[in-house]
Amino acid sequence: MASGETGFGVLLRRHRLAAGLTQEALAARVDWPGRVLTGDALFCQRGLCRQVLAAGGDYLLLVRENQPTLHHDLVLLFDPPHDAPALPLLDRREARTLEKGHGRTHDQRHLVASTDLTDYLDWPGVAQVFRLERTWRAGGTRHRQVMYGITSLPPAVSDAARLLALKRGHWQIEHRLHRAKDVTLGEDRSLIHVGAGPTVMALLRDTALGLLHRSGCRAVASRLRAHADHPAAALALVLGLPPAHA
């Protein structure tokens, strides 16, 4: 399990999943004030949310069927069945983004945030709920995904645009770190499986990507090829020296 800083796409810490080690135990290792726990539905747990709030942090989490009552309430609010009366949201705030990349075009994200369920939900610290719809085209086919979520961040601190940016930041970790490690650095194809070797190599890959992202690099593969041709530039990056220009 890893914790990362979404602004730069930098891994902050890698946690080894030992037998019996819980998410609460891992969360206890994080300095939470001023930070937001983002994650998929696996992290949507009452105890974990209470722990993060008590430590001075906040959460923004997806909700799926593993929390059936909570998920049902969110679906009923945003997407009621056709045979049920649809009431307009008393509080409705929206944000949209349009992007392209990784073989996808017209990648649109539409987030609707509301406080309509804040006083109704029996969930620790919930301040807003949201619906996030994503549509995109890939391989000539249109795709659509709808997700629901909760956050302890109130509207005065995080409007719909910031909630969408925070969720986008979580996806950045997936695309900028995990995808780069798997595809560009060949982590899944690694033949190192003995002892501490896999952990050491993972840390080296994380460090390399962190240095590249902090330097503003977005095209990791091309930068790696450039550094292979100019090893002095790679050394300067590691030592924090200004790049030398021939």
KOLLUMNU-779718 format. One record per residue (C-alpha): residue in one letter; x, y, z negated. Coordinates in pm, 1 decimal. Layout:
% residues N
<node><aa>A</aa><X>X</X><Y>Y</Y><Z>Z</Z></node>
...
This chain:
% residues 246
<node><aa>M</aa><X>0.0</X><Y>0.0</Y><Z>0.0</Z></node>
<node><aa>A</aa><X>130.2</X><Y>348.0</Y><Z>81.8</Z></node>
<node><aa>S</aa><X>56.9</X><Y>706.6</Y><Z>-16.3</Z></node>
<node><aa>G</aa><X>120.0</X><Y>979.3</Y><Z>238.8</Z></node>
<node><aa>E</aa><X>112.5</X><Y>1352.4</Y><Z>297.7</Z></node>
<node><aa>T</aa><X>-125.8</X><Y>1417.1</Y><Z>585.7</Z></node>
<node><aa>G</aa><X>-3.2</X><Y>1765.3</Y><Z>680.0</Z></node>
<node><aa>F</aa><X>331.6</X><Y>1640.1</Y><Z>809.3</Z></node>
<node><aa>G</aa><X>229.3</X><Y>1276.6</Y><Z>850.3</Z></node>
<node><aa>V</aa><X>498.8</X><Y>1178.8</Y><Z>600.1</Z></node>
<node><aa>L</aa><X>495.2</X><Y>872.7</Y><Z>377.5</Z></node>
<node><aa>L</aa><X>546.6</X><Y>976.3</Y><Z>14.8</Z></node>
<node><aa>R</aa><X>567.1</X><Y>640.0</Y><Z>-151.8</Z></node>
<node><aa>R</aa><X>532.6</X><Y>272.0</Y><Z>-71.1</Z></node>
<node><aa>H</aa><X>376.5</X><Y>50.2</Y><Z>-336.7</Z></node>
<node><aa>R</aa><X>441.4</X><Y>-320.3</Y><Z>-338.4</Z></node>
<node><aa>L</aa><X>121.7</X><Y>-522.3</Y><Z>-383.8</Z></node>
<node><aa>A</aa><X>211.2</X><Y>-769.2</Y><Z>-654.9</Z></node>
<node><aa>A</aa><X>-28.9</X><Y>-1035.8</Y><Z>-773.4</Z></node>
<node><aa>G</aa><X>-296.6</X><Y>-887.8</Y><Z>-998.5</Z></node>
<node><aa>L</aa><X>-200.0</X><Y>-527.0</Y><Z>-921.0</Z></node>
<node><aa>T</aa><X>-519.6</X><Y>-322.5</Y><Z>-888.8</Z></node>
<node><aa>Q</aa><X>-594.7</X><Y>-4.4</Y><Z>-701.6</Z></node>
<node><aa>E</aa><X>-640.5</X><Y>169.0</Y><Z>-1036.1</Z></node>
<node><aa>A</aa><X>-287.0</X><Y>70.0</Y><Z>-1137.1</Z></node>
<node><aa>L</aa><X>-149.9</X><Y>206.0</Y><Z>-810.3</Z></node>
<node><aa>A</aa><X>-348.6</X><Y>528.3</Y><Z>-844.5</Z></node>
<node><aa>A</aa><X>-198.4</X><Y>579.2</Y><Z>-1190.5</Z></node>
<node><aa>R</aa><X>141.2</X><Y>626.0</Y><Z>-1021.2</Z></node>
<node><aa>V</aa><X>23.4</X><Y>931.0</Y><Z>-825.3</Z></node>
<node><aa>D</aa><X>46.6</X><Y>1290.1</Y><Z>-952.2</Z></node>
<node><aa>W</aa><X>-313.8</X><Y>1384.8</Y><Z>-869.2</Z></node>
<node><aa>P</aa><X>-360.8</X><Y>1758.1</Y><Z>-947.3</Z></node>
<node><aa>G</aa><X>-420.1</X><Y>1938.3</Y><Z>-617.7</Z></node>
<node><aa>R</aa><X>-442.3</X><Y>1614.2</Y><Z>-419.9</Z></node>
<node><aa>V</aa><X>-735.0</X><Y>1434.7</Y><Z>-257.7</Z></node>
<node><aa>L</aa><X>-778.6</X><Y>1059.3</Y><Z>-239.1</Z></node>
<node><aa>T</aa><X>-893.8</X><Y>969.1</Y><Z>111.6</Z></node>
<node><aa>G</aa><X>-962.3</X><Y>617.2</Y><Z>219.7</Z></node>
<node><aa>D</aa><X>-1199.5</X><Y>368.6</Y><Z>370.3</Z></node>
<node><aa>A</aa><X>-1484.2</X><Y>193.4</Y><Z>193.8</Z></node>
<node><aa>L</aa><X>-1243.7</X><Y>-34.0</Y><Z>6.2</Z></node>
<node><aa>F</aa><X>-1157.5</X><Y>263.3</Y><Z>-218.4</Z></node>
<node><aa>C</aa><X>-1518.3</X><Y>358.7</Y><Z>-283.9</Z></node>
<node><aa>Q</aa><X>-1530.1</X><Y>233.0</Y><Z>-641.8</Z></node>
<node><aa>R</aa><X>-1674.1</X><Y>403.7</Y><Z>-948.5</Z></node>
<node><aa>G</aa><X>-1378.6</X><Y>330.4</Y><Z>-1170.8</Z></node>
<node><aa>L</aa><X>-1125.1</X><Y>457.0</Y><Z>-918.3</Z></node>
<node><aa>C</aa><X>-1322.1</X><Y>777.4</Y><Z>-861.0</Z></node>
<node><aa>R</aa><X>-1344.9</X><Y>840.3</Y><Z>-1235.9</Z></node>
<node><aa>Q</aa><X>-973.3</X><Y>781.8</Y><Z>-1273.5</Z></node>
<node><aa>V</aa><X>-876.2</X><Y>1024.8</Y><Z>-996.5</Z></node>
<node><aa>L</aa><X>-1110.1</X><Y>1293.6</Y><Z>-1130.5</Z></node>
<node><aa>A</aa><X>-980.1</X><Y>1250.8</Y><Z>-1486.8</Z></node>
<node><aa>A</aa><X>-624.4</X><Y>1291.1</Y><Z>-1356.6</Z></node>
<node><aa>G</aa><X>-710.3</X><Y>1623.9</Y><Z>-1190.9</Z></node>
<node><aa>G</aa><X>-759.2</X><Y>1503.2</Y><Z>-834.1</Z></node>
<node><aa>D</aa><X>-1052.3</X><Y>1472.9</Y><Z>-595.5</Z></node>
<node><aa>Y</aa><X>-1177.9</X><Y>1208.9</Y><Z>-356.7</Z></node>
<node><aa>L</aa><X>-1322.3</X><Y>1190.4</Y><Z>-6.3</Z></node>
<node><aa>L</aa><X>-1428.8</X><Y>836.1</Y><Z>78.4</Z></node>
<node><aa>L</aa><X>-1627.5</X><Y>642.3</Y><Z>332.0</Z></node>
<node><aa>V</aa><X>-1928.2</X><Y>442.9</Y><Z>212.9</Z></node>
<node><aa>R</aa><X>-2030.0</X><Y>110.6</Y><Z>365.9</Z></node>
<node><aa>E</aa><X>-2240.3</X><Y>-189.5</Y><Z>271.6</Z></node>
<node><aa>N</aa><X>-2003.0</X><Y>-287.9</Y><Z>-8.8</Z></node>
<node><aa>Q</aa><X>-2190.3</X><Y>-15.9</Y><Z>-204.2</Z></node>
<node><aa>P</aa><X>-2538.9</X><Y>-109.9</Y><Z>-80.6</Z></node>
<node><aa>T</aa><X>-2749.8</X><Y>133.0</Y><Z>-288.4</Z></node>
<node><aa>L</aa><X>-2524.6</X><Y>430.7</Y><Z>-218.2</Z></node>
<node><aa>H</aa><X>-2500.5</X><Y>343.4</Y><Z>150.8</Z></node>
<node><aa>H</aa><X>-2879.2</X><Y>304.4</Y><Z>177.3</Z></node>
<node><aa>D</aa><X>-2935.0</X><Y>647.7</Y><Z>20.1</Z></node>
<node><aa>L</aa><X>-2697.0</X><Y>815.6</Y><Z>265.4</Z></node>
<node><aa>V</aa><X>-2851.3</X><Y>643.7</Y><Z>567.9</Z></node>
<node><aa>L</aa><X>-3199.7</X><Y>737.3</Y><Z>449.3</Z></node>
<node><aa>L</aa><X>-3095.6</X><Y>1101.2</Y><Z>413.3</Z></node>
<node><aa>F</aa><X>-2921.1</X><Y>1144.4</Y><Z>746.8</Z></node>
<node><aa>D</aa><X>-3078.8</X><Y>875.2</Y><Z>967.2</Z></node>
<node><aa>P</aa><X>-3420.7</X><Y>776.0</Y><Z>828.3</Z></node>
<node><aa>P</aa><X>-3606.0</X><Y>495.5</Y><Z>1009.0</Z></node>
<node><aa>H</aa><X>-3843.1</X><Y>595.2</Y><Z>1285.6</Z></node>
<node><aa>D</aa><X>-4148.9</X><Y>495.7</Y><Z>1083.6</Z></node>
<node><aa>A</aa><X>-4047.6</X><Y>715.2</Y><Z>787.3</Z></node>
<node><aa>P</aa><X>-4115.6</X><Y>1088.8</Y><Z>765.6</Z></node>
<node><aa>A</aa><X>-3798.3</X><Y>1279.8</Y><Z>856.4</Z></node>
<node><aa>L</aa><X>-3754.9</X><Y>1583.4</Y><Z>635.9</Z></node>
<node><aa>P</aa><X>-3507.5</X><Y>1854.9</Y><Z>733.6</Z></node>
<node><aa>L</aa><X>-3200.8</X><Y>1888.4</Y><Z>513.6</Z></node>
<node><aa>L</aa><X>-3226.0</X><Y>2174.0</Y><Z>265.7</Z></node>
<node><aa>D</aa><X>-2849.2</X><Y>2213.1</Y><Z>287.7</Z></node>
<node><aa>R</aa><X>-2698.1</X><Y>2133.1</Y><Z>626.0</Z></node>
<node><aa>R</aa><X>-2350.2</X><Y>2240.5</Y><Z>731.7</Z></node>
<node><aa>E</aa><X>-2173.1</X><Y>2115.1</Y><Z>1043.9</Z></node>
<node><aa>A</aa><X>-1831.2</X><Y>2102.5</Y><Z>1206.1</Z></node>
<node><aa>R</aa><X>-1707.9</X><Y>1958.0</Y><Z>1535.5</Z></node>
<node><aa>T</aa><X>-1376.5</X><Y>1879.0</Y><Z>1699.3</Z></node>
<node><aa>L</aa><X>-1291.3</X><Y>1765.8</Y><Z>2051.8</Z></node>
<node><aa>E</aa><X>-964.7</X><Y>1588.4</Y><Z>2123.9</Z></node>
<node><aa>K</aa><X>-798.0</X><Y>1344.0</Y><Z>2358.3</Z></node>
<node><aa>G</aa><X>-507.0</X><Y>1104.9</Y><Z>2331.7</Z></node>
<node><aa>H</aa><X>-404.7</X><Y>739.2</Y><Z>2289.6</Z></node>
<node><aa>G</aa><X>-596.1</X><Y>651.2</Y><Z>2606.4</Z></node>
<node><aa>R</aa><X>-916.5</X><Y>817.7</Y><Z>2484.6</Z></node>
<node><aa>T</aa><X>-1091.4</X><Y>1116.8</Y><Z>2640.0</Z></node>
<node><aa>H</aa><X>-1379.3</X><Y>1332.7</Y><Z>2519.4</Z></node>
<node><aa>D</aa><X>-1302.7</X><Y>1222.0</Y><Z>2163.4</Z></node>
<node><aa>Q</aa><X>-1559.6</X><Y>1421.3</Y><Z>1967.9</Z></node>
<node><aa>R</aa><X>-1613.5</X><Y>1417.6</Y><Z>1593.0</Z></node>
<node><aa>H</aa><X>-1926.6</X><Y>1572.8</Y><Z>1443.2</Z></node>
<node><aa>L</aa><X>-1956.2</X><Y>1600.6</Y><Z>1065.5</Z></node>
<node><aa>V</aa><X>-2273.5</X><Y>1704.2</Y><Z>883.3</Z></node>
<node><aa>A</aa><X>-2233.0</X><Y>1782.0</Y><Z>512.3</Z></node>
<node><aa>S</aa><X>-2506.9</X><Y>1829.8</Y><Z>253.4</Z></node>
<node><aa>T</aa><X>-2561.9</X><Y>1871.3</Y><Z>-119.9</Z></node>
<node><aa>D</aa><X>-2919.2</X><Y>1741.5</Y><Z>-105.7</Z></node>
<node><aa>L</aa><X>-2830.5</X><Y>1421.0</Y><Z>-294.1</Z></node>
<node><aa>T</aa><X>-2588.9</X><Y>1570.8</Y><Z>-547.1</Z></node>
<node><aa>D</aa><X>-2836.8</X><Y>1566.8</Y><Z>-837.7</Z></node>
<node><aa>Y</aa><X>-2990.0</X><Y>1235.6</Y><Z>-731.1</Z></node>
<node><aa>L</aa><X>-2691.9</X><Y>1005.5</Y><Z>-684.7</Z></node>
<node><aa>D</aa><X>-2557.7</X><Y>815.5</Y><Z>-980.9</Z></node>
<node><aa>W</aa><X>-2193.0</X><Y>842.8</Y><Z>-879.4</Z></node>
<node><aa>P</aa><X>-1898.3</X><Y>998.7</Y><Z>-1069.1</Z></node>
<node><aa>G</aa><X>-1835.6</X><Y>1360.3</Y><Z>-968.8</Z></node>
<node><aa>V</aa><X>-2006.2</X><Y>1352.0</Y><Z>-629.5</Z></node>
<node><aa>A</aa><X>-2048.6</X><Y>1708.7</Y><Z>-498.7</Z></node>
<node><aa>Q</aa><X>-2132.2</X><Y>1651.2</Y><Z>-131.2</Z></node>
<node><aa>V</aa><X>-2230.2</X><Y>1373.7</Y><Z>104.5</Z></node>
<node><aa>F</aa><X>-2160.2</X><Y>1362.9</Y><Z>475.2</Z></node>
<node><aa>R</aa><X>-2236.2</X><Y>1190.2</Y><Z>801.3</Z></node>
<node><aa>L</aa><X>-1954.7</X><Y>1157.9</Y><Z>1054.2</Z></node>
<node><aa>E</aa><X>-2029.4</X><Y>1061.8</Y><Z>1411.8</Z></node>
<node><aa>R</aa><X>-1750.4</X><Y>993.2</Y><Z>1655.8</Z></node>
<node><aa>T</aa><X>-1794.9</X><Y>945.9</Y><Z>2031.0</Z></node>
<node><aa>W</aa><X>-1521.6</X><Y>883.7</Y><Z>2285.4</Z></node>
<node><aa>R</aa><X>-1447.3</X><Y>730.1</Y><Z>2624.4</Z></node>
<node><aa>A</aa><X>-1182.8</X><Y>462.8</Y><Z>2673.5</Z></node>
<node><aa>G</aa><X>-1132.5</X><Y>240.2</Y><Z>2973.9</Z></node>
<node><aa>G</aa><X>-1432.8</X><Y>398.2</Y><Z>3144.2</Z></node>
<node><aa>T</aa><X>-1664.1</X><Y>298.5</Y><Z>2859.4</Z></node>
<node><aa>R</aa><X>-1839.0</X><Y>527.9</Y><Z>2614.4</Z></node>
<node><aa>H</aa><X>-1805.8</X><Y>437.0</Y><Z>2247.5</Z></node>
<node><aa>R</aa><X>-1994.5</X><Y>561.8</Y><Z>1942.7</Z></node>
<node><aa>Q</aa><X>-1932.4</X><Y>519.6</Y><Z>1571.0</Z></node>
<node><aa>V</aa><X>-2134.0</X><Y>657.7</Y><Z>1277.5</Z></node>
<node><aa>M</aa><X>-1995.2</X><Y>667.0</Y><Z>924.9</Z></node>
<node><aa>Y</aa><X>-2117.0</X><Y>803.6</Y><Z>593.7</Z></node>
<node><aa>G</aa><X>-1920.7</X><Y>932.4</Y><Z>298.3</Z></node>
<node><aa>I</aa><X>-1902.6</X><Y>1111.9</Y><Z>-34.3</Z></node>
<node><aa>T</aa><X>-1666.2</X><Y>1366.0</Y><Z>-185.0</Z></node>
<node><aa>S</aa><X>-1606.8</X><Y>1537.9</Y><Z>-516.5</Z></node>
<node><aa>L</aa><X>-1503.0</X><Y>1857.0</Y><Z>-335.9</Z></node>
<node><aa>P</aa><X>-1780.3</X><Y>2119.8</Y><Z>-366.9</Z></node>
<node><aa>P</aa><X>-1884.8</X><Y>2335.1</Y><Z>-68.3</Z></node>
<node><aa>A</aa><X>-1717.6</X><Y>2642.7</Y><Z>-217.3</Z></node>
<node><aa>V</aa><X>-1384.4</X><Y>2460.9</Y><Z>-199.9</Z></node>
<node><aa>S</aa><X>-1433.6</X><Y>2247.2</Y><Z>110.4</Z></node>
<node><aa>D</aa><X>-1680.2</X><Y>2339.4</Y><Z>380.3</Z></node>
<node><aa>A</aa><X>-1773.6</X><Y>2100.2</Y><Z>659.3</Z></node>
<node><aa>A</aa><X>-1471.0</X><Y>2200.1</Y><Z>867.3</Z></node>
<node><aa>R</aa><X>-1228.1</X><Y>2120.1</Y><Z>585.5</Z></node>
<node><aa>L</aa><X>-1396.3</X><Y>1787.9</Y><Z>512.1</Z></node>
<node><aa>L</aa><X>-1353.8</X><Y>1696.8</Y><Z>877.2</Z></node>
<node><aa>A</aa><X>-990.1</X><Y>1810.3</Y><Z>867.8</Z></node>
<node><aa>L</aa><X>-922.6</X><Y>1600.4</Y><Z>558.3</Z></node>
<node><aa>K</aa><X>-1076.5</X><Y>1294.8</Y><Z>720.2</Z></node>
<node><aa>R</aa><X>-879.4</X><Y>1366.6</Y><Z>1036.4</Z></node>
<node><aa>G</aa><X>-566.3</X><Y>1385.5</Y><Z>822.7</Z></node>
<node><aa>H</aa><X>-635.4</X><Y>1036.5</Y><Z>693.3</Z></node>
<node><aa>W</aa><X>-658.0</X><Y>910.4</Y><Z>1050.6</Z></node>
<node><aa>Q</aa><X>-328.0</X><Y>1085.5</Y><Z>1124.1</Z></node>
<node><aa>I</aa><X>-156.7</X><Y>850.0</Y><Z>882.3</Z></node>
<node><aa>E</aa><X>-304.1</X><Y>557.8</Y><Z>1073.8</Z></node>
<node><aa>H</aa><X>-203.2</X><Y>688.5</Y><Z>1416.4</Z></node>
<node><aa>R</aa><X>119.0</X><Y>876.9</Y><Z>1345.2</Z></node>
<node><aa>L</aa><X>269.7</X><Y>630.6</Y><Z>1098.4</Z></node>
<node><aa>H</aa><X>120.7</X><Y>284.2</Y><Z>1134.4</Z></node>
<node><aa>R</aa><X>78.1</X><Y>291.3</Y><Z>1511.6</Z></node>
<node><aa>A</aa><X>427.6</X><Y>433.1</Y><Z>1562.2</Z></node>
<node><aa>K</aa><X>574.1</X><Y>166.0</Y><Z>1334.6</Z></node>
<node><aa>D</aa><X>386.8</X><Y>-118.0</Y><Z>1502.4</Z></node>
<node><aa>V</aa><X>413.5</X><Y>-10.3</Y><Z>1865.5</Z></node>
<node><aa>T</aa><X>721.1</X><Y>213.5</Y><Z>1895.5</Z></node>
<node><aa>L</aa><X>943.7</X><Y>65.4</Y><Z>1625.0</Z></node>
<node><aa>G</aa><X>823.3</X><Y>-291.4</Y><Z>1674.2</Z></node>
<node><aa>E</aa><X>743.6</X><Y>-369.3</Y><Z>1311.8</Z></node>
<node><aa>D</aa><X>497.9</X><Y>-646.2</Y><Z>1398.1</Z></node>
<node><aa>R</aa><X>760.5</X><Y>-811.3</Y><Z>1620.1</Z></node>
<node><aa>S</aa><X>1031.7</X><Y>-802.8</Y><Z>1354.4</Z></node>
<node><aa>L</aa><X>1199.9</X><Y>-1136.5</Y><Z>1282.6</Z></node>
<node><aa>I</aa><X>1319.8</X><Y>-1027.4</Y><Z>938.2</Z></node>
<node><aa>H</aa><X>1107.5</X><Y>-1218.3</Y><Z>687.8</Z></node>
<node><aa>V</aa><X>1343.6</X><Y>-1325.9</Y><Z>410.1</Z></node>
<node><aa>G</aa><X>1397.2</X><Y>-1170.9</Y><Z>67.3</Z></node>
<node><aa>A</aa><X>1397.4</X><Y>-793.0</Y><Z>41.5</Z></node>
<node><aa>G</aa><X>1469.8</X><Y>-755.4</Y><Z>413.2</Z></node>
<node><aa>P</aa><X>1113.4</X><Y>-669.5</Y><Z>523.0</Z></node>
<node><aa>T</aa><X>1076.7</X><Y>-408.1</Y><Z>246.1</Z></node>
<node><aa>V</aa><X>1412.1</X><Y>-246.2</Y><Z>326.4</Z></node>
<node><aa>M</aa><X>1331.5</X><Y>-229.1</Y><Z>697.5</Z></node>
<node><aa>A</aa><X>986.1</X><Y>-83.5</Y><Z>624.6</Z></node>
<node><aa>L</aa><X>1146.7</X><Y>189.8</Y><Z>413.1</Z></node>
<node><aa>L</aa><X>1396.8</X><Y>267.6</Y><Z>690.5</Z></node>
<node><aa>R</aa><X>1116.8</X><Y>295.5</Y><Z>946.7</Z></node>
<node><aa>D</aa><X>912.8</X><Y>516.2</Y><Z>712.0</Z></node>
<node><aa>T</aa><X>1213.6</X><Y>742.1</Y><Z>653.8</Z></node>
<node><aa>A</aa><X>1289.9</X><Y>772.4</Y><Z>1024.5</Z></node>
<node><aa>L</aa><X>930.2</X><Y>863.1</Y><Z>1109.2</Z></node>
<node><aa>G</aa><X>912.4</X><Y>1106.8</Y><Z>817.6</Z></node>
<node><aa>L</aa><X>1222.7</X><Y>1290.3</Y><Z>938.4</Z></node>
<node><aa>L</aa><X>1091.2</X><Y>1305.9</Y><Z>1294.6</Z></node>
<node><aa>H</aa><X>747.6</X><Y>1432.6</Y><Z>1191.6</Z></node>
<node><aa>R</aa><X>890.9</X><Y>1696.3</Y><Z>957.3</Z></node>
<node><aa>S</aa><X>1101.6</X><Y>1823.3</Y><Z>1246.4</Z></node>
<node><aa>G</aa><X>784.9</X><Y>1874.2</Y><Z>1449.5</Z></node>
<node><aa>C</aa><X>826.5</X><Y>1570.1</Y><Z>1671.2</Z></node>
<node><aa>R</aa><X>510.4</X><Y>1424.5</Y><Z>1822.9</Z></node>
<node><aa>A</aa><X>649.3</X><Y>1202.0</Y><Z>2099.9</Z></node>
<node><aa>V</aa><X>840.0</X><Y>954.6</Y><Z>1883.8</Z></node>
<node><aa>A</aa><X>942.7</X><Y>715.4</Y><Z>2160.8</Z></node>
<node><aa>S</aa><X>1101.3</X><Y>985.8</Y><Z>2377.8</Z></node>
<node><aa>R</aa><X>1278.1</X><Y>1141.1</Y><Z>2078.2</Z></node>
<node><aa>L</aa><X>1424.2</X><Y>802.7</Y><Z>1984.1</Z></node>
<node><aa>R</aa><X>1560.8</X><Y>763.9</Y><Z>2336.0</Z></node>
<node><aa>A</aa><X>1710.1</X><Y>1111.6</Y><Z>2315.8</Z></node>
<node><aa>H</aa><X>1877.5</X><Y>1035.6</Y><Z>1984.3</Z></node>
<node><aa>A</aa><X>2014.0</X><Y>709.7</Y><Z>2126.2</Z></node>
<node><aa>D</aa><X>2190.2</X><Y>917.9</Y><Z>2394.0</Z></node>
<node><aa>H</aa><X>2295.9</X><Y>1187.5</Y><Z>2144.9</Z></node>
<node><aa>P</aa><X>2371.5</X><Y>1021.8</Y><Z>1807.2</Z></node>
<node><aa>A</aa><X>2513.2</X><Y>1347.3</Y><Z>1667.5</Z></node>
<node><aa>A</aa><X>2164.9</X><Y>1498.7</Y><Z>1686.2</Z></node>
<node><aa>A</aa><X>2023.8</X><Y>1204.2</Y><Z>1492.5</Z></node>
<node><aa>L</aa><X>2291.6</X><Y>1246.3</Y><Z>1225.7</Z></node>
<node><aa>A</aa><X>2212.6</X><Y>1618.0</Y><Z>1199.3</Z></node>
<node><aa>L</aa><X>1846.7</X><Y>1531.5</Y><Z>1146.6</Z></node>
<node><aa>V</aa><X>1934.3</X><Y>1294.7</Y><Z>860.9</Z></node>
<node><aa>L</aa><X>2170.5</X><Y>1545.8</Y><Z>697.9</Z></node>
<node><aa>G</aa><X>1929.8</X><Y>1835.6</Y><Z>742.9</Z></node>
<node><aa>L</aa><X>2173.8</X><Y>2026.6</Y><Z>964.9</Z></node>
<node><aa>P</aa><X>2062.3</X><Y>2263.7</Y><Z>1243.1</Z></node>
<node><aa>P</aa><X>2073.0</X><Y>2088.6</Y><Z>1582.2</Z></node>
<node><aa>A</aa><X>2381.4</X><Y>2154.6</Y><Z>1793.1</Z></node>
<node><aa>H</aa><X>2319.5</X><Y>2256.6</Y><Z>2152.6</Z></node>
<node><aa>A</aa><X>2572.2</X><Y>2165.9</Y><Z>2418.4</Z></node>
